[in-house]
Amino acid sequence: MNDVREDIQIRVVTEGRKLKIVECVSSRLCTKLEELGKLSPDGYLDVYEAGYLAYKGMLELNGKVGDTAFEKILPLIDDFLMFQVYLDLRKRGKRVIRGPAKRSLLIIEPNRIIEVHVLGEGEHITPGALADLADYSTANSRIPIVAIVDSTGIITYYNMRRSDNIL
């Protein structure tokens, strides 16, 4: 993580469990965040994106930067497995937003949208429920992927597709 104040692009303060922007040092970044729906009209920043920006050393939270800012954001995360996948995808350079399903993220690419369904190792899901997730994504013109986060935090991504005639 980066602890250099010169890299700060955005300054936020906590308001309860929300993160309120007090200064957009980079208007370009804030415009992108608005376009992607990560910055609300009333100035609140999506907590997952705030975590990513803190990780990158681009966010100052209550005067803190780098590791300290990142650690202060973690208790605000509502679903840590989702955040792990979000952070992994953002570190890979993907444009990611929260998806329409309870535990899904959308990767926005120029000619396609990929829907990533997040599961934790050991979570029970039936084959039928997995097929339903794939069908849901496909019916909405999205490519279905499942991300499984193991107990050590390693994330494995699998393509999902229905196959009714295996044999």
Backbone as CSV, one residue per row, in Angstrom:
resi,resn,N_x,N_y,N_z,CA_x,CA_y,CA_z,C_x,C_y,C_z
1,MET,0.830,-1.184,0.000,0.000,0.000,0.000,0.869,1.240,0.000
2,ASN,0.284,2.317,-0.446,1.014,3.557,-0.594,0.626,4.534,0.522
3,ASP,1.604,5.088,1.211,1.334,6.038,2.296,1.755,7.458,1.936
4,VAL,1.922,7.775,0.658,2.397,9.082,0.227,1.214,10.017,0.012
5,ARG,1.218,11.153,0.689,0.107,12.106,0.607,-0.015,12.753,-0.767
6,GLU,1.063,12.810,-1.549,1.006,13.437,-2.869,0.088,12.683,-3.828
7,ASP,-0.180,11.408,-3.547,-1.026,10.601,-4.426,-2.511,10.754,-4.122
8,ILE,-2.872,11.519,-3.104,-4.267,11.654,-2.692,-5.092,12.279,-3.817
9,GLN,-6.160,11.590,-4.198,-7.064,12.060,-5.243,-8.412,12.491,-4.682
10,ILE,-8.711,12.002,-3.474,-10.032,12.241,-2.894,-9.920,12.223,-1.373
11,ARG,-10.636,13.128,-0.737,-10.640,13.196,0.736,-12.060,12.939,1.224
12,VAL,-12.177,12.038,2.205,-13.494,11.684,2.737,-13.457,11.687,4.262
13,VAL,-14.651,11.787,4.842,-14.814,11.662,6.287,-15.919,10.644,6.532
14,THR,-15.876,10.010,7.689,-16.940,9.068,8.030,-18.121,9.836,8.611
15,GLU,-19.302,9.402,8.193,-20.561,9.886,8.760,-21.363,8.631,9.088
16,GLY,-21.234,8.187,10.312,-21.848,6.913,10.675,-21.119,5.803,9.939
17,ARG,-21.860,5.033,9.150,-21.258,3.949,8.363,-21.067,4.358,6.903
18,LYS,-21.195,5.646,6.626,-21.039,6.155,5.261,-19.773,6.980,5.150
19,LEU,-19.325,7.160,3.910,-18.125,7.935,3.623,-18.504,9.134,2.761
20,LYS,-18.386,10.309,3.337,-18.772,11.558,2.674,-17.535,12.220,2.073
21,ILE,-17.626,12.571,0.806,-16.514,13.249,0.150,-16.493,14.709,0.595
22,VAL,-15.322,15.148,1.040,-15.157,16.548,1.411,-14.323,17.310,0.383
23,GLU,-13.522,16.563,-0.416,-12.748,17.210,-1.469,-12.388,16.199,-2.556
24,CYS,-12.666,16.616,-3.772,-12.229,15.851,-4.936,-11.001,16.559,-5.490
25,VAL,-9.840,16.064,-5.157,-8.599,16.646,-5.659,-8.540,16.418,-7.168
26,SER,-8.974,15.249,-7.599,-9.012,14.908,-9.022,-10.465,14.940,-9.505
27,SER,-10.826,16.002,-10.202,-12.202,16.095,-10.708,-12.466,14.999,-11.735
28,ARG,-11.432,14.582,-12.459,-11.580,13.501,-13.445,-12.010,12.200,-12.758
29,LEU,-11.359,11.881,-11.637,-11.704,10.679,-10.884,-13.136,10.766,-10.369
30,CYS,-13.495,11.883,-9.808,-14.848,12.031,-9.248,-15.914,11.943,-10.328
31,THR,-15.629,12.475,-11.514,-16.564,12.359,-12.634,-16.746,10.896,-13.018
32,LYS,-15.642,10.140,-13.090,-15.729,8.702,-13.393,-16.541,7.962,-12.338
33,LEU,-16.303,8.298,-11.062,-17.039,7.646,-9.974,-18.531,7.921,-10.080
34,GLU,-18.889,9.146,-10.437,-20.308,9.491,-10.624,-20.911,8.694,-11.773
35,GLU,-20.196,8.629,-12.890,-20.681,7.905,-14.071,-20.928,6.437,-13.761
36,LEU,-20.097,5.846,-12.925,-20.226,4.429,-12.579,-21.173,4.185,-11.401
37,GLY,-21.746,5.249,-10.845,-22.675,5.097,-9.732,-21.994,4.810,-8.400
38,LYS,-20.698,5.094,-8.303,-19.962,4.845,-7.061,-19.927,6.076,-6.168
39,LEU,-20.423,7.181,-6.697,-20.499,8.426,-5.961,-21.936,8.914,-6.056
40,SER,-22.623,8.961,-4.927,-24.037,9.352,-4.933,-24.166,10.863,-5.178
41,PRO,-25.339,11.296,-5.648,-25.545,12.727,-5.887,-25.335,13.589,-4.637
42,ASP,-25.551,13.006,-3.460,-25.354,13.775,-2.229,-23.928,13.639,-1.663
43,GLY,-23.007,13.072,-2.471,-21.597,13.098,-2.108,-21.048,11.938,-1.300
44,TYR,-21.755,10.812,-1.264,-21.255,9.649,-0.531,-20.569,8.675,-1.486
45,LEU,-19.430,8.171,-1.061,-18.623,7.260,-1.869,-18.922,5.815,-1.498
46,ASP,-19.042,4.964,-2.509,-19.236,3.528,-2.286,-18.077,2.995,-1.448
47,VAL,-18.400,2.246,-0.411,-17.384,1.790,0.542,-16.386,0.820,-0.101
48,TYR,-16.826,-0.003,-1.061,-15.884,-0.912,-1.726,-14.852,-0.109,-2.525
49,GLU,-15.339,0.891,-3.257,-14.418,1.715,-4.040,-13.500,2.509,-3.114
50,ALA,-14.029,2.978,-1.988,-13.197,3.684,-1.013,-12.083,2.768,-0.511
51,GLY,-12.411,1.503,-0.254,-11.396,0.537,0.171,-10.310,0.366,-0.873
52,TYR,-10.725,0.280,-2.135,-9.750,0.145,-3.224,-8.863,1.395,-3.313
53,LEU,-9.490,2.577,-3.262,-8.719,3.817,-3.362,-7.768,3.976,-2.178
54,ALA,-8.201,3.564,-0.991,-7.313,3.610,0.178,-6.155,2.637,-0.012
55,TYR,-6.451,1.449,-0.520,-5.421,0.444,-0.792,-4.360,1.011,-1.744
56,LYS,-4.815,1.765,-2.743,-3.914,2.357,-3.739,-3.212,3.615,-3.230
57,GLY,-3.603,4.095,-2.042,-2.997,5.306,-1.511,-3.558,6.576,-2.114
58,MET,-4.732,6.491,-2.715,-5.344,7.631,-3.390,-6.427,8.309,-2.558
59,LEU,-6.730,7.773,-1.386,-7.821,8.283,-0.568,-7.315,8.650,0.817
60,GLU,-7.796,9.780,1.291,-7.518,10.195,2.657,-8.829,10.114,3.428
61,LEU,-8.821,9.424,4.550,-10.014,9.245,5.376,-9.759,9.841,6.750
62,ASN,-10.524,10.855,7.087,-10.378,11.527,8.391,-8.916,11.900,8.667
63,GLY,-8.217,12.349,7.608,-6.816,12.757,7.756,-5.811,11.630,7.699
64,LYS,-6.271,10.390,7.553,-5.378,9.223,7.511,-5.261,8.722,6.075
65,VAL,-4.090,8.176,5.736,-3.853,7.644,4.397,-3.269,6.236,4.490
66,GLY,-3.171,5.580,3.332,-2.500,4.290,3.237,-3.121,3.209,4.103
67,ASP,-2.257,2.443,4.776,-2.702,1.315,5.602,-3.716,1.742,6.659
68,THR,-3.480,2.890,7.267,-4.370,3.352,8.335,-5.766,3.637,7.796
69,ALA,-5.852,4.325,6.650,-7.153,4.614,6.040,-7.840,3.308,5.633
70,PHE,-7.068,2.405,5.045,-7.623,1.120,4.605,-8.197,0.353,5.800
71,GLU,-7.451,0.301,6.885,-7.902,-0.419,8.081,-9.155,0.205,8.690
72,LYS,-9.314,1.514,8.567,-10.498,2.190,9.106,-11.736,1.944,8.235
73,ILE,-11.525,1.603,6.976,-12.643,1.317,6.073,-13.155,-0.111,6.270
74,LEU,-12.278,-1.034,6.603,-12.667,-2.450,6.715,-13.894,-2.700,7.597
75,PRO,-14.038,-2.058,8.759,-15.242,-2.315,9.568,-16.546,-1.835,8.911
76,LEU,-16.433,-1.006,7.890,-17.623,-0.500,7.192,-18.096,-1.446,6.087
77,ILE,-17.279,-2.442,5.775,-17.590,-3.389,4.698,-18.690,-4.333,5.166
78,ASP,-19.769,-4.439,4.379,-20.911,-5.274,4.760,-20.734,-6.747,4.403
79,ASP,-19.919,-7.051,3.407,-19.718,-8.429,2.965,-18.255,-8.558,2.550
80,PHE,-17.449,-9.114,3.443,-16.012,-9.127,3.205,-15.619,-9.989,2.004
81,LEU,-16.325,-11.087,1.750,-16.013,-11.906,0.570,-16.237,-11.105,-0.708
82,MET,-17.348,-10.373,-0.762,-17.621,-9.527,-1.934,-16.511,-8.495,-2.103
83,PHE,-16.104,-7.896,-1.000,-15.052,-6.884,-1.073,-13.742,-7.495,-1.565
84,GLN,-13.402,-8.696,-1.101,-12.168,-9.346,-1.552,-12.180,-9.519,-3.068
85,VAL,-13.301,-9.966,-3.611,-13.396,-10.167,-5.058,-13.355,-8.815,-5.767
86,TYR,-14.083,-7.829,-5.245,-14.073,-6.486,-5.817,-12.642,-5.950,-5.882
87,LEU,-11.924,-6.039,-4.768,-10.553,-5.539,-4.702,-9.656,-6.281,-5.693
88,ASP,-9.801,-7.594,-5.770,-9.004,-8.387,-6.707,-9.256,-7.951,-8.149
89,LEU,-10.519,-7.766,-8.502,-10.847,-7.362,-9.872,-10.344,-5.955,-10.180
90,ARG,-10.481,-5.044,-9.223,-9.989,-3.666,-9.428,-8.471,-3.658,-9.569
91,LYS,-7.772,-4.493,-8.759,-6.311,-4.559,-8.874,-5.899,-5.108,-10.239
92,ARG,-6.768,-5.870,-10.874,-6.498,-6.400,-12.214,-6.884,-5.402,-13.308
93,GLY,-7.312,-4.215,-12.888,-7.634,-3.162,-13.848,-9.047,-3.205,-14.394
94,LYS,-9.920,-3.968,-13.781,-11.300,-4.094,-14.265,-12.167,-2.941,-13.752
95,ARG,-13.134,-2.535,-14.573,-14.158,-1.578,-14.144,-15.280,-2.395,-13.523
96,VAL,-15.471,-2.239,-12.220,-16.394,-3.102,-11.471,-17.426,-2.256,-10.741
97,ILE,-18.670,-2.719,-10.791,-19.736,-2.122,-9.993,-20.492,-3.254,-9.306
98,ARG,-21.251,-2.906,-8.287,-22.070,-3.925,-7.623,-23.148,-4.392,-8.589
99,GLY,-23.421,-5.691,-8.534,-24.398,-6.276,-9.436,-25.804,-6.248,-8.876
100,PRO,-26.760,-6.680,-9.694,-28.168,-6.658,-9.285,-28.537,-7.784,-8.314
101,ALA,-27.811,-8.896,-8.378,-28.095,-10.008,-7.466,-27.414,-9.726,-6.125
102,LYS,-27.890,-10.398,-5.082,-27.406,-10.140,-3.713,-25.887,-10.204,-3.612
103,ARG,-25.292,-11.200,-4.191,-23.842,-11.370,-4.103,-23.235,-11.416,-5.492
104,SER,-23.431,-10.323,-6.234,-22.843,-10.277,-7.573,-22.184,-8.931,-7.835
105,LEU,-21.202,-8.986,-8.710,-20.503,-7.801,-9.192,-20.568,-7.819,-10.710
106,LEU,-20.566,-6.654,-11.314,-20.541,-6.560,-12.766,-19.209,-5.974,-13.208
107,ILE,-18.592,-6.650,-14.177,-17.387,-6.129,-14.819,-17.854,-5.503,-16.122
108,ILE,-17.595,-4.215,-16.270,-18.039,-3.481,-17.449,-16.885,-3.410,-18.444
109,GLU,-17.085,-4.007,-19.611,-16.097,-3.965,-20.687,-16.751,-3.322,-21.904
110,PRO,-15.975,-2.869,-22.864,-16.561,-2.147,-23.997,-17.688,-2.888,-24.733
111,ASN,-17.549,-4.179,-24.946,-18.547,-4.900,-25.737,-19.288,-5.986,-24.978
112,ARG,-19.093,-6.030,-23.665,-19.765,-7.070,-22.894,-19.793,-6.716,-21.415
113,ILE,-20.699,-7.378,-20.708,-20.797,-7.242,-19.259,-20.679,-8.641,-18.672
114,ILE,-19.811,-8.782,-17.696,-19.604,-10.061,-17.031,-20.198,-9.955,-15.632
115,GLU,-21.023,-10.922,-15.268,-21.593,-10.938,-13.926,-20.860,-11.985,-13.092
116,VAL,-20.244,-11.536,-12.007,-19.471,-12.408,-11.131,-20.304,-12.690,-9.887
117,HIS,-20.640,-13.958,-9.696,-21.385,-14.397,-8.514,-20.371,-14.890,-7.492
118,VAL,-20.435,-14.355,-6.279,-19.415,-14.613,-5.262,-19.899,-15.663,-4.266
119,LEU,-19.054,-16.667,-4.048,-19.322,-17.720,-3.062,-18.089,-17.910,-2.191
120,GLY,-18.310,-18.307,-0.969,-17.207,-18.643,-0.080,-17.011,-20.145,-0.040
121,GLU,-15.776,-20.564,0.162,-15.478,-21.989,0.275,-16.361,-22.596,1.360
122,GLY,-16.967,-23.729,1.063,-17.789,-24.432,2.035,-19.241,-23.989,2.071
123,GLU,-19.590,-22.926,1.344,-20.995,-22.511,1.291,-21.776,-23.532,0.476
124,HIS,-22.916,-23.898,0.977,-23.739,-24.887,0.297,-24.551,-24.205,-0.805
125,ILE,-24.437,-24.753,-2.007,-25.267,-24.300,-3.128,-25.546,-25.518,-3.994
126,THR,-26.785,-25.680,-4.371,-27.153,-26.838,-5.187,-26.782,-26.589,-6.649
127,PRO,-26.607,-27.667,-7.415,-26.347,-27.495,-8.850,-27.475,-26.708,-9.533
128,GLY,-28.700,-26.931,-9.083,-29.825,-26.204,-9.660,-29.748,-24.712,-9.391
129,ALA,-29.320,-24.352,-8.185,-29.173,-22.931,-7.846,-28.048,-22.294,-8.665
130,LEU,-26.970,-23.046,-8.883,-25.883,-22.538,-9.735,-26.368,-22.336,-11.164
131,ALA,-27.147,-23.303,-11.659,-27.708,-23.180,-13.009,-28.644,-21.976,-13.090
132,ASP,-29.414,-21.730,-12.028,-30.304,-20.568,-12.005,-29.519,-19.263,-12.084
133,LEU,-28.379,-19.188,-11.381,-27.540,-17.993,-11.453,-27.028,-17.774,-12.877
134,ALA,-26.586,-18.862,-13.505,-26.098,-18.767,-14.882,-27.223,-18.335,-15.823
135,ASP,-28.404,-18.921,-15.645,-29.551,-18.559,-16.476,-29.939,-17.095,-16.286
136,TYR,-29.918,-16.627,-15.042,-30.269,-15.248,-14.722,-29.326,-14.282,-15.454
137,SER,-28.030,-14.554,-15.355,-27.054,-13.690,-16.021,-27.235,-13.724,-17.530
138,THR,-27.349,-14.914,-18.072,-27.483,-15.070,-19.518,-28.756,-14.405,-20.039
139,ALA,-29.849,-14.539,-19.316,-31.118,-13.921,-19.717,-31.017,-12.398,-19.742
140,ASN,-30.077,-11.862,-18.991,-29.872,-10.410,-18.952,-28.651,-9.973,-19.763
141,SER,-28.266,-10.830,-20.716,-27.164,-10.545,-21.655,-25.826,-10.303,-20.961
142,ARG,-25.600,-11.048,-19.879,-24.328,-10.950,-19.163,-23.651,-12.328,-19.174
143,ILE,-22.342,-12.315,-19.148,-21.573,-13.552,-19.104,-21.450,-13.980,-17.643
144,PRO,-21.932,-15.179,-17.296,-21.884,-15.607,-15.889,-20.549,-16.238,-15.493
145,ILE,-20.044,-15.773,-14.367,-18.808,-16.282,-13.766,-19.104,-16.515,-12.287
146,VAL,-18.486,-17.523,-11.698,-18.572,-17.690,-10.251,-17.163,-17.509,-9.684
147,ALA,-17.072,-16.732,-8.612,-15.802,-16.544,-7.910,-15.929,-17.242,-6.569
148,ILE,-15.002,-18.147,-6.297,-15.009,-18.860,-5.027,-13.796,-18.398,-4.226
149,VAL,-14.074,-17.880,-3.031,-13.018,-17.398,-2.145,-12.750,-18.497,-1.113
150,ASP,-11.519,-19.009,-1.103,-11.219,-20.077,-0.149,-10.900,-19.502,1.226
151,SER,-10.666,-20.378,2.184,-10.478,-19.963,3.576,-9.214,-19.132,3.789
152,THR,-8.280,-19.158,2.832,-7.065,-18.357,2.947,-7.151,-17.060,2.150
153,GLY,-8.292,-16.842,1.475,-8.483,-15.615,0.705,-8.129,-15.738,-0.762
154,ILE,-7.708,-16.924,-1.198,-7.403,-17.117,-2.617,-8.719,-17.207,-3.381
155,ILE,-8.773,-16.493,-4.500,-9.998,-16.428,-5.309,-9.774,-17.188,-6.602
156,THR,-10.703,-18.075,-6.913,-10.666,-18.822,-8.164,-11.941,-18.476,-8.932
157,TYR,-11.767,-18.174,-10.215,-12.891,-17.793,-11.070,-13.213,-18.932,-12.042
158,TYR,-14.510,-19.215,-12.180,-14.964,-20.265,-13.087,-16.023,-19.702,-14.019
159,ASN,-15.927,-20.097,-15.297,-17.002,-19.782,-16.236,-18.202,-20.647,-15.885
160,MET,-19.398,-20.095,-16.043,-20.624,-20.866,-15.763,-21.431,-20.941,-17.057
161,ARG,-21.930,-22.119,-17.322,-22.894,-22.262,-18.413,-23.693,-23.535,-18.174
162,ARG,-24.920,-23.498,-18.604,-25.794,-24.641,-18.441,-25.468,-25.674,-19.515
163,SER,-25.418,-26.904,-19.096,-25.198,-27.993,-20.033,-26.175,-29.099,-19.681
164,ASP,-27.283,-29.161,-20.399,-28.319,-30.160,-20.108,-27.995,-31.523,-20.681
165,ASN,-27.179,-31.563,-21.716,-26.868,-32.839,-22.379,-25.382,-33.165,-22.222
166,ILE,-25.017,-33.572,-21.026,-23.611,-33.854,-20.765,-23.183,-35.163,-21.439
167,LEU,-24.002,-36.163,-21.361,-23.648,-37.459,-21.970,-24.537,-37.772,-23.125
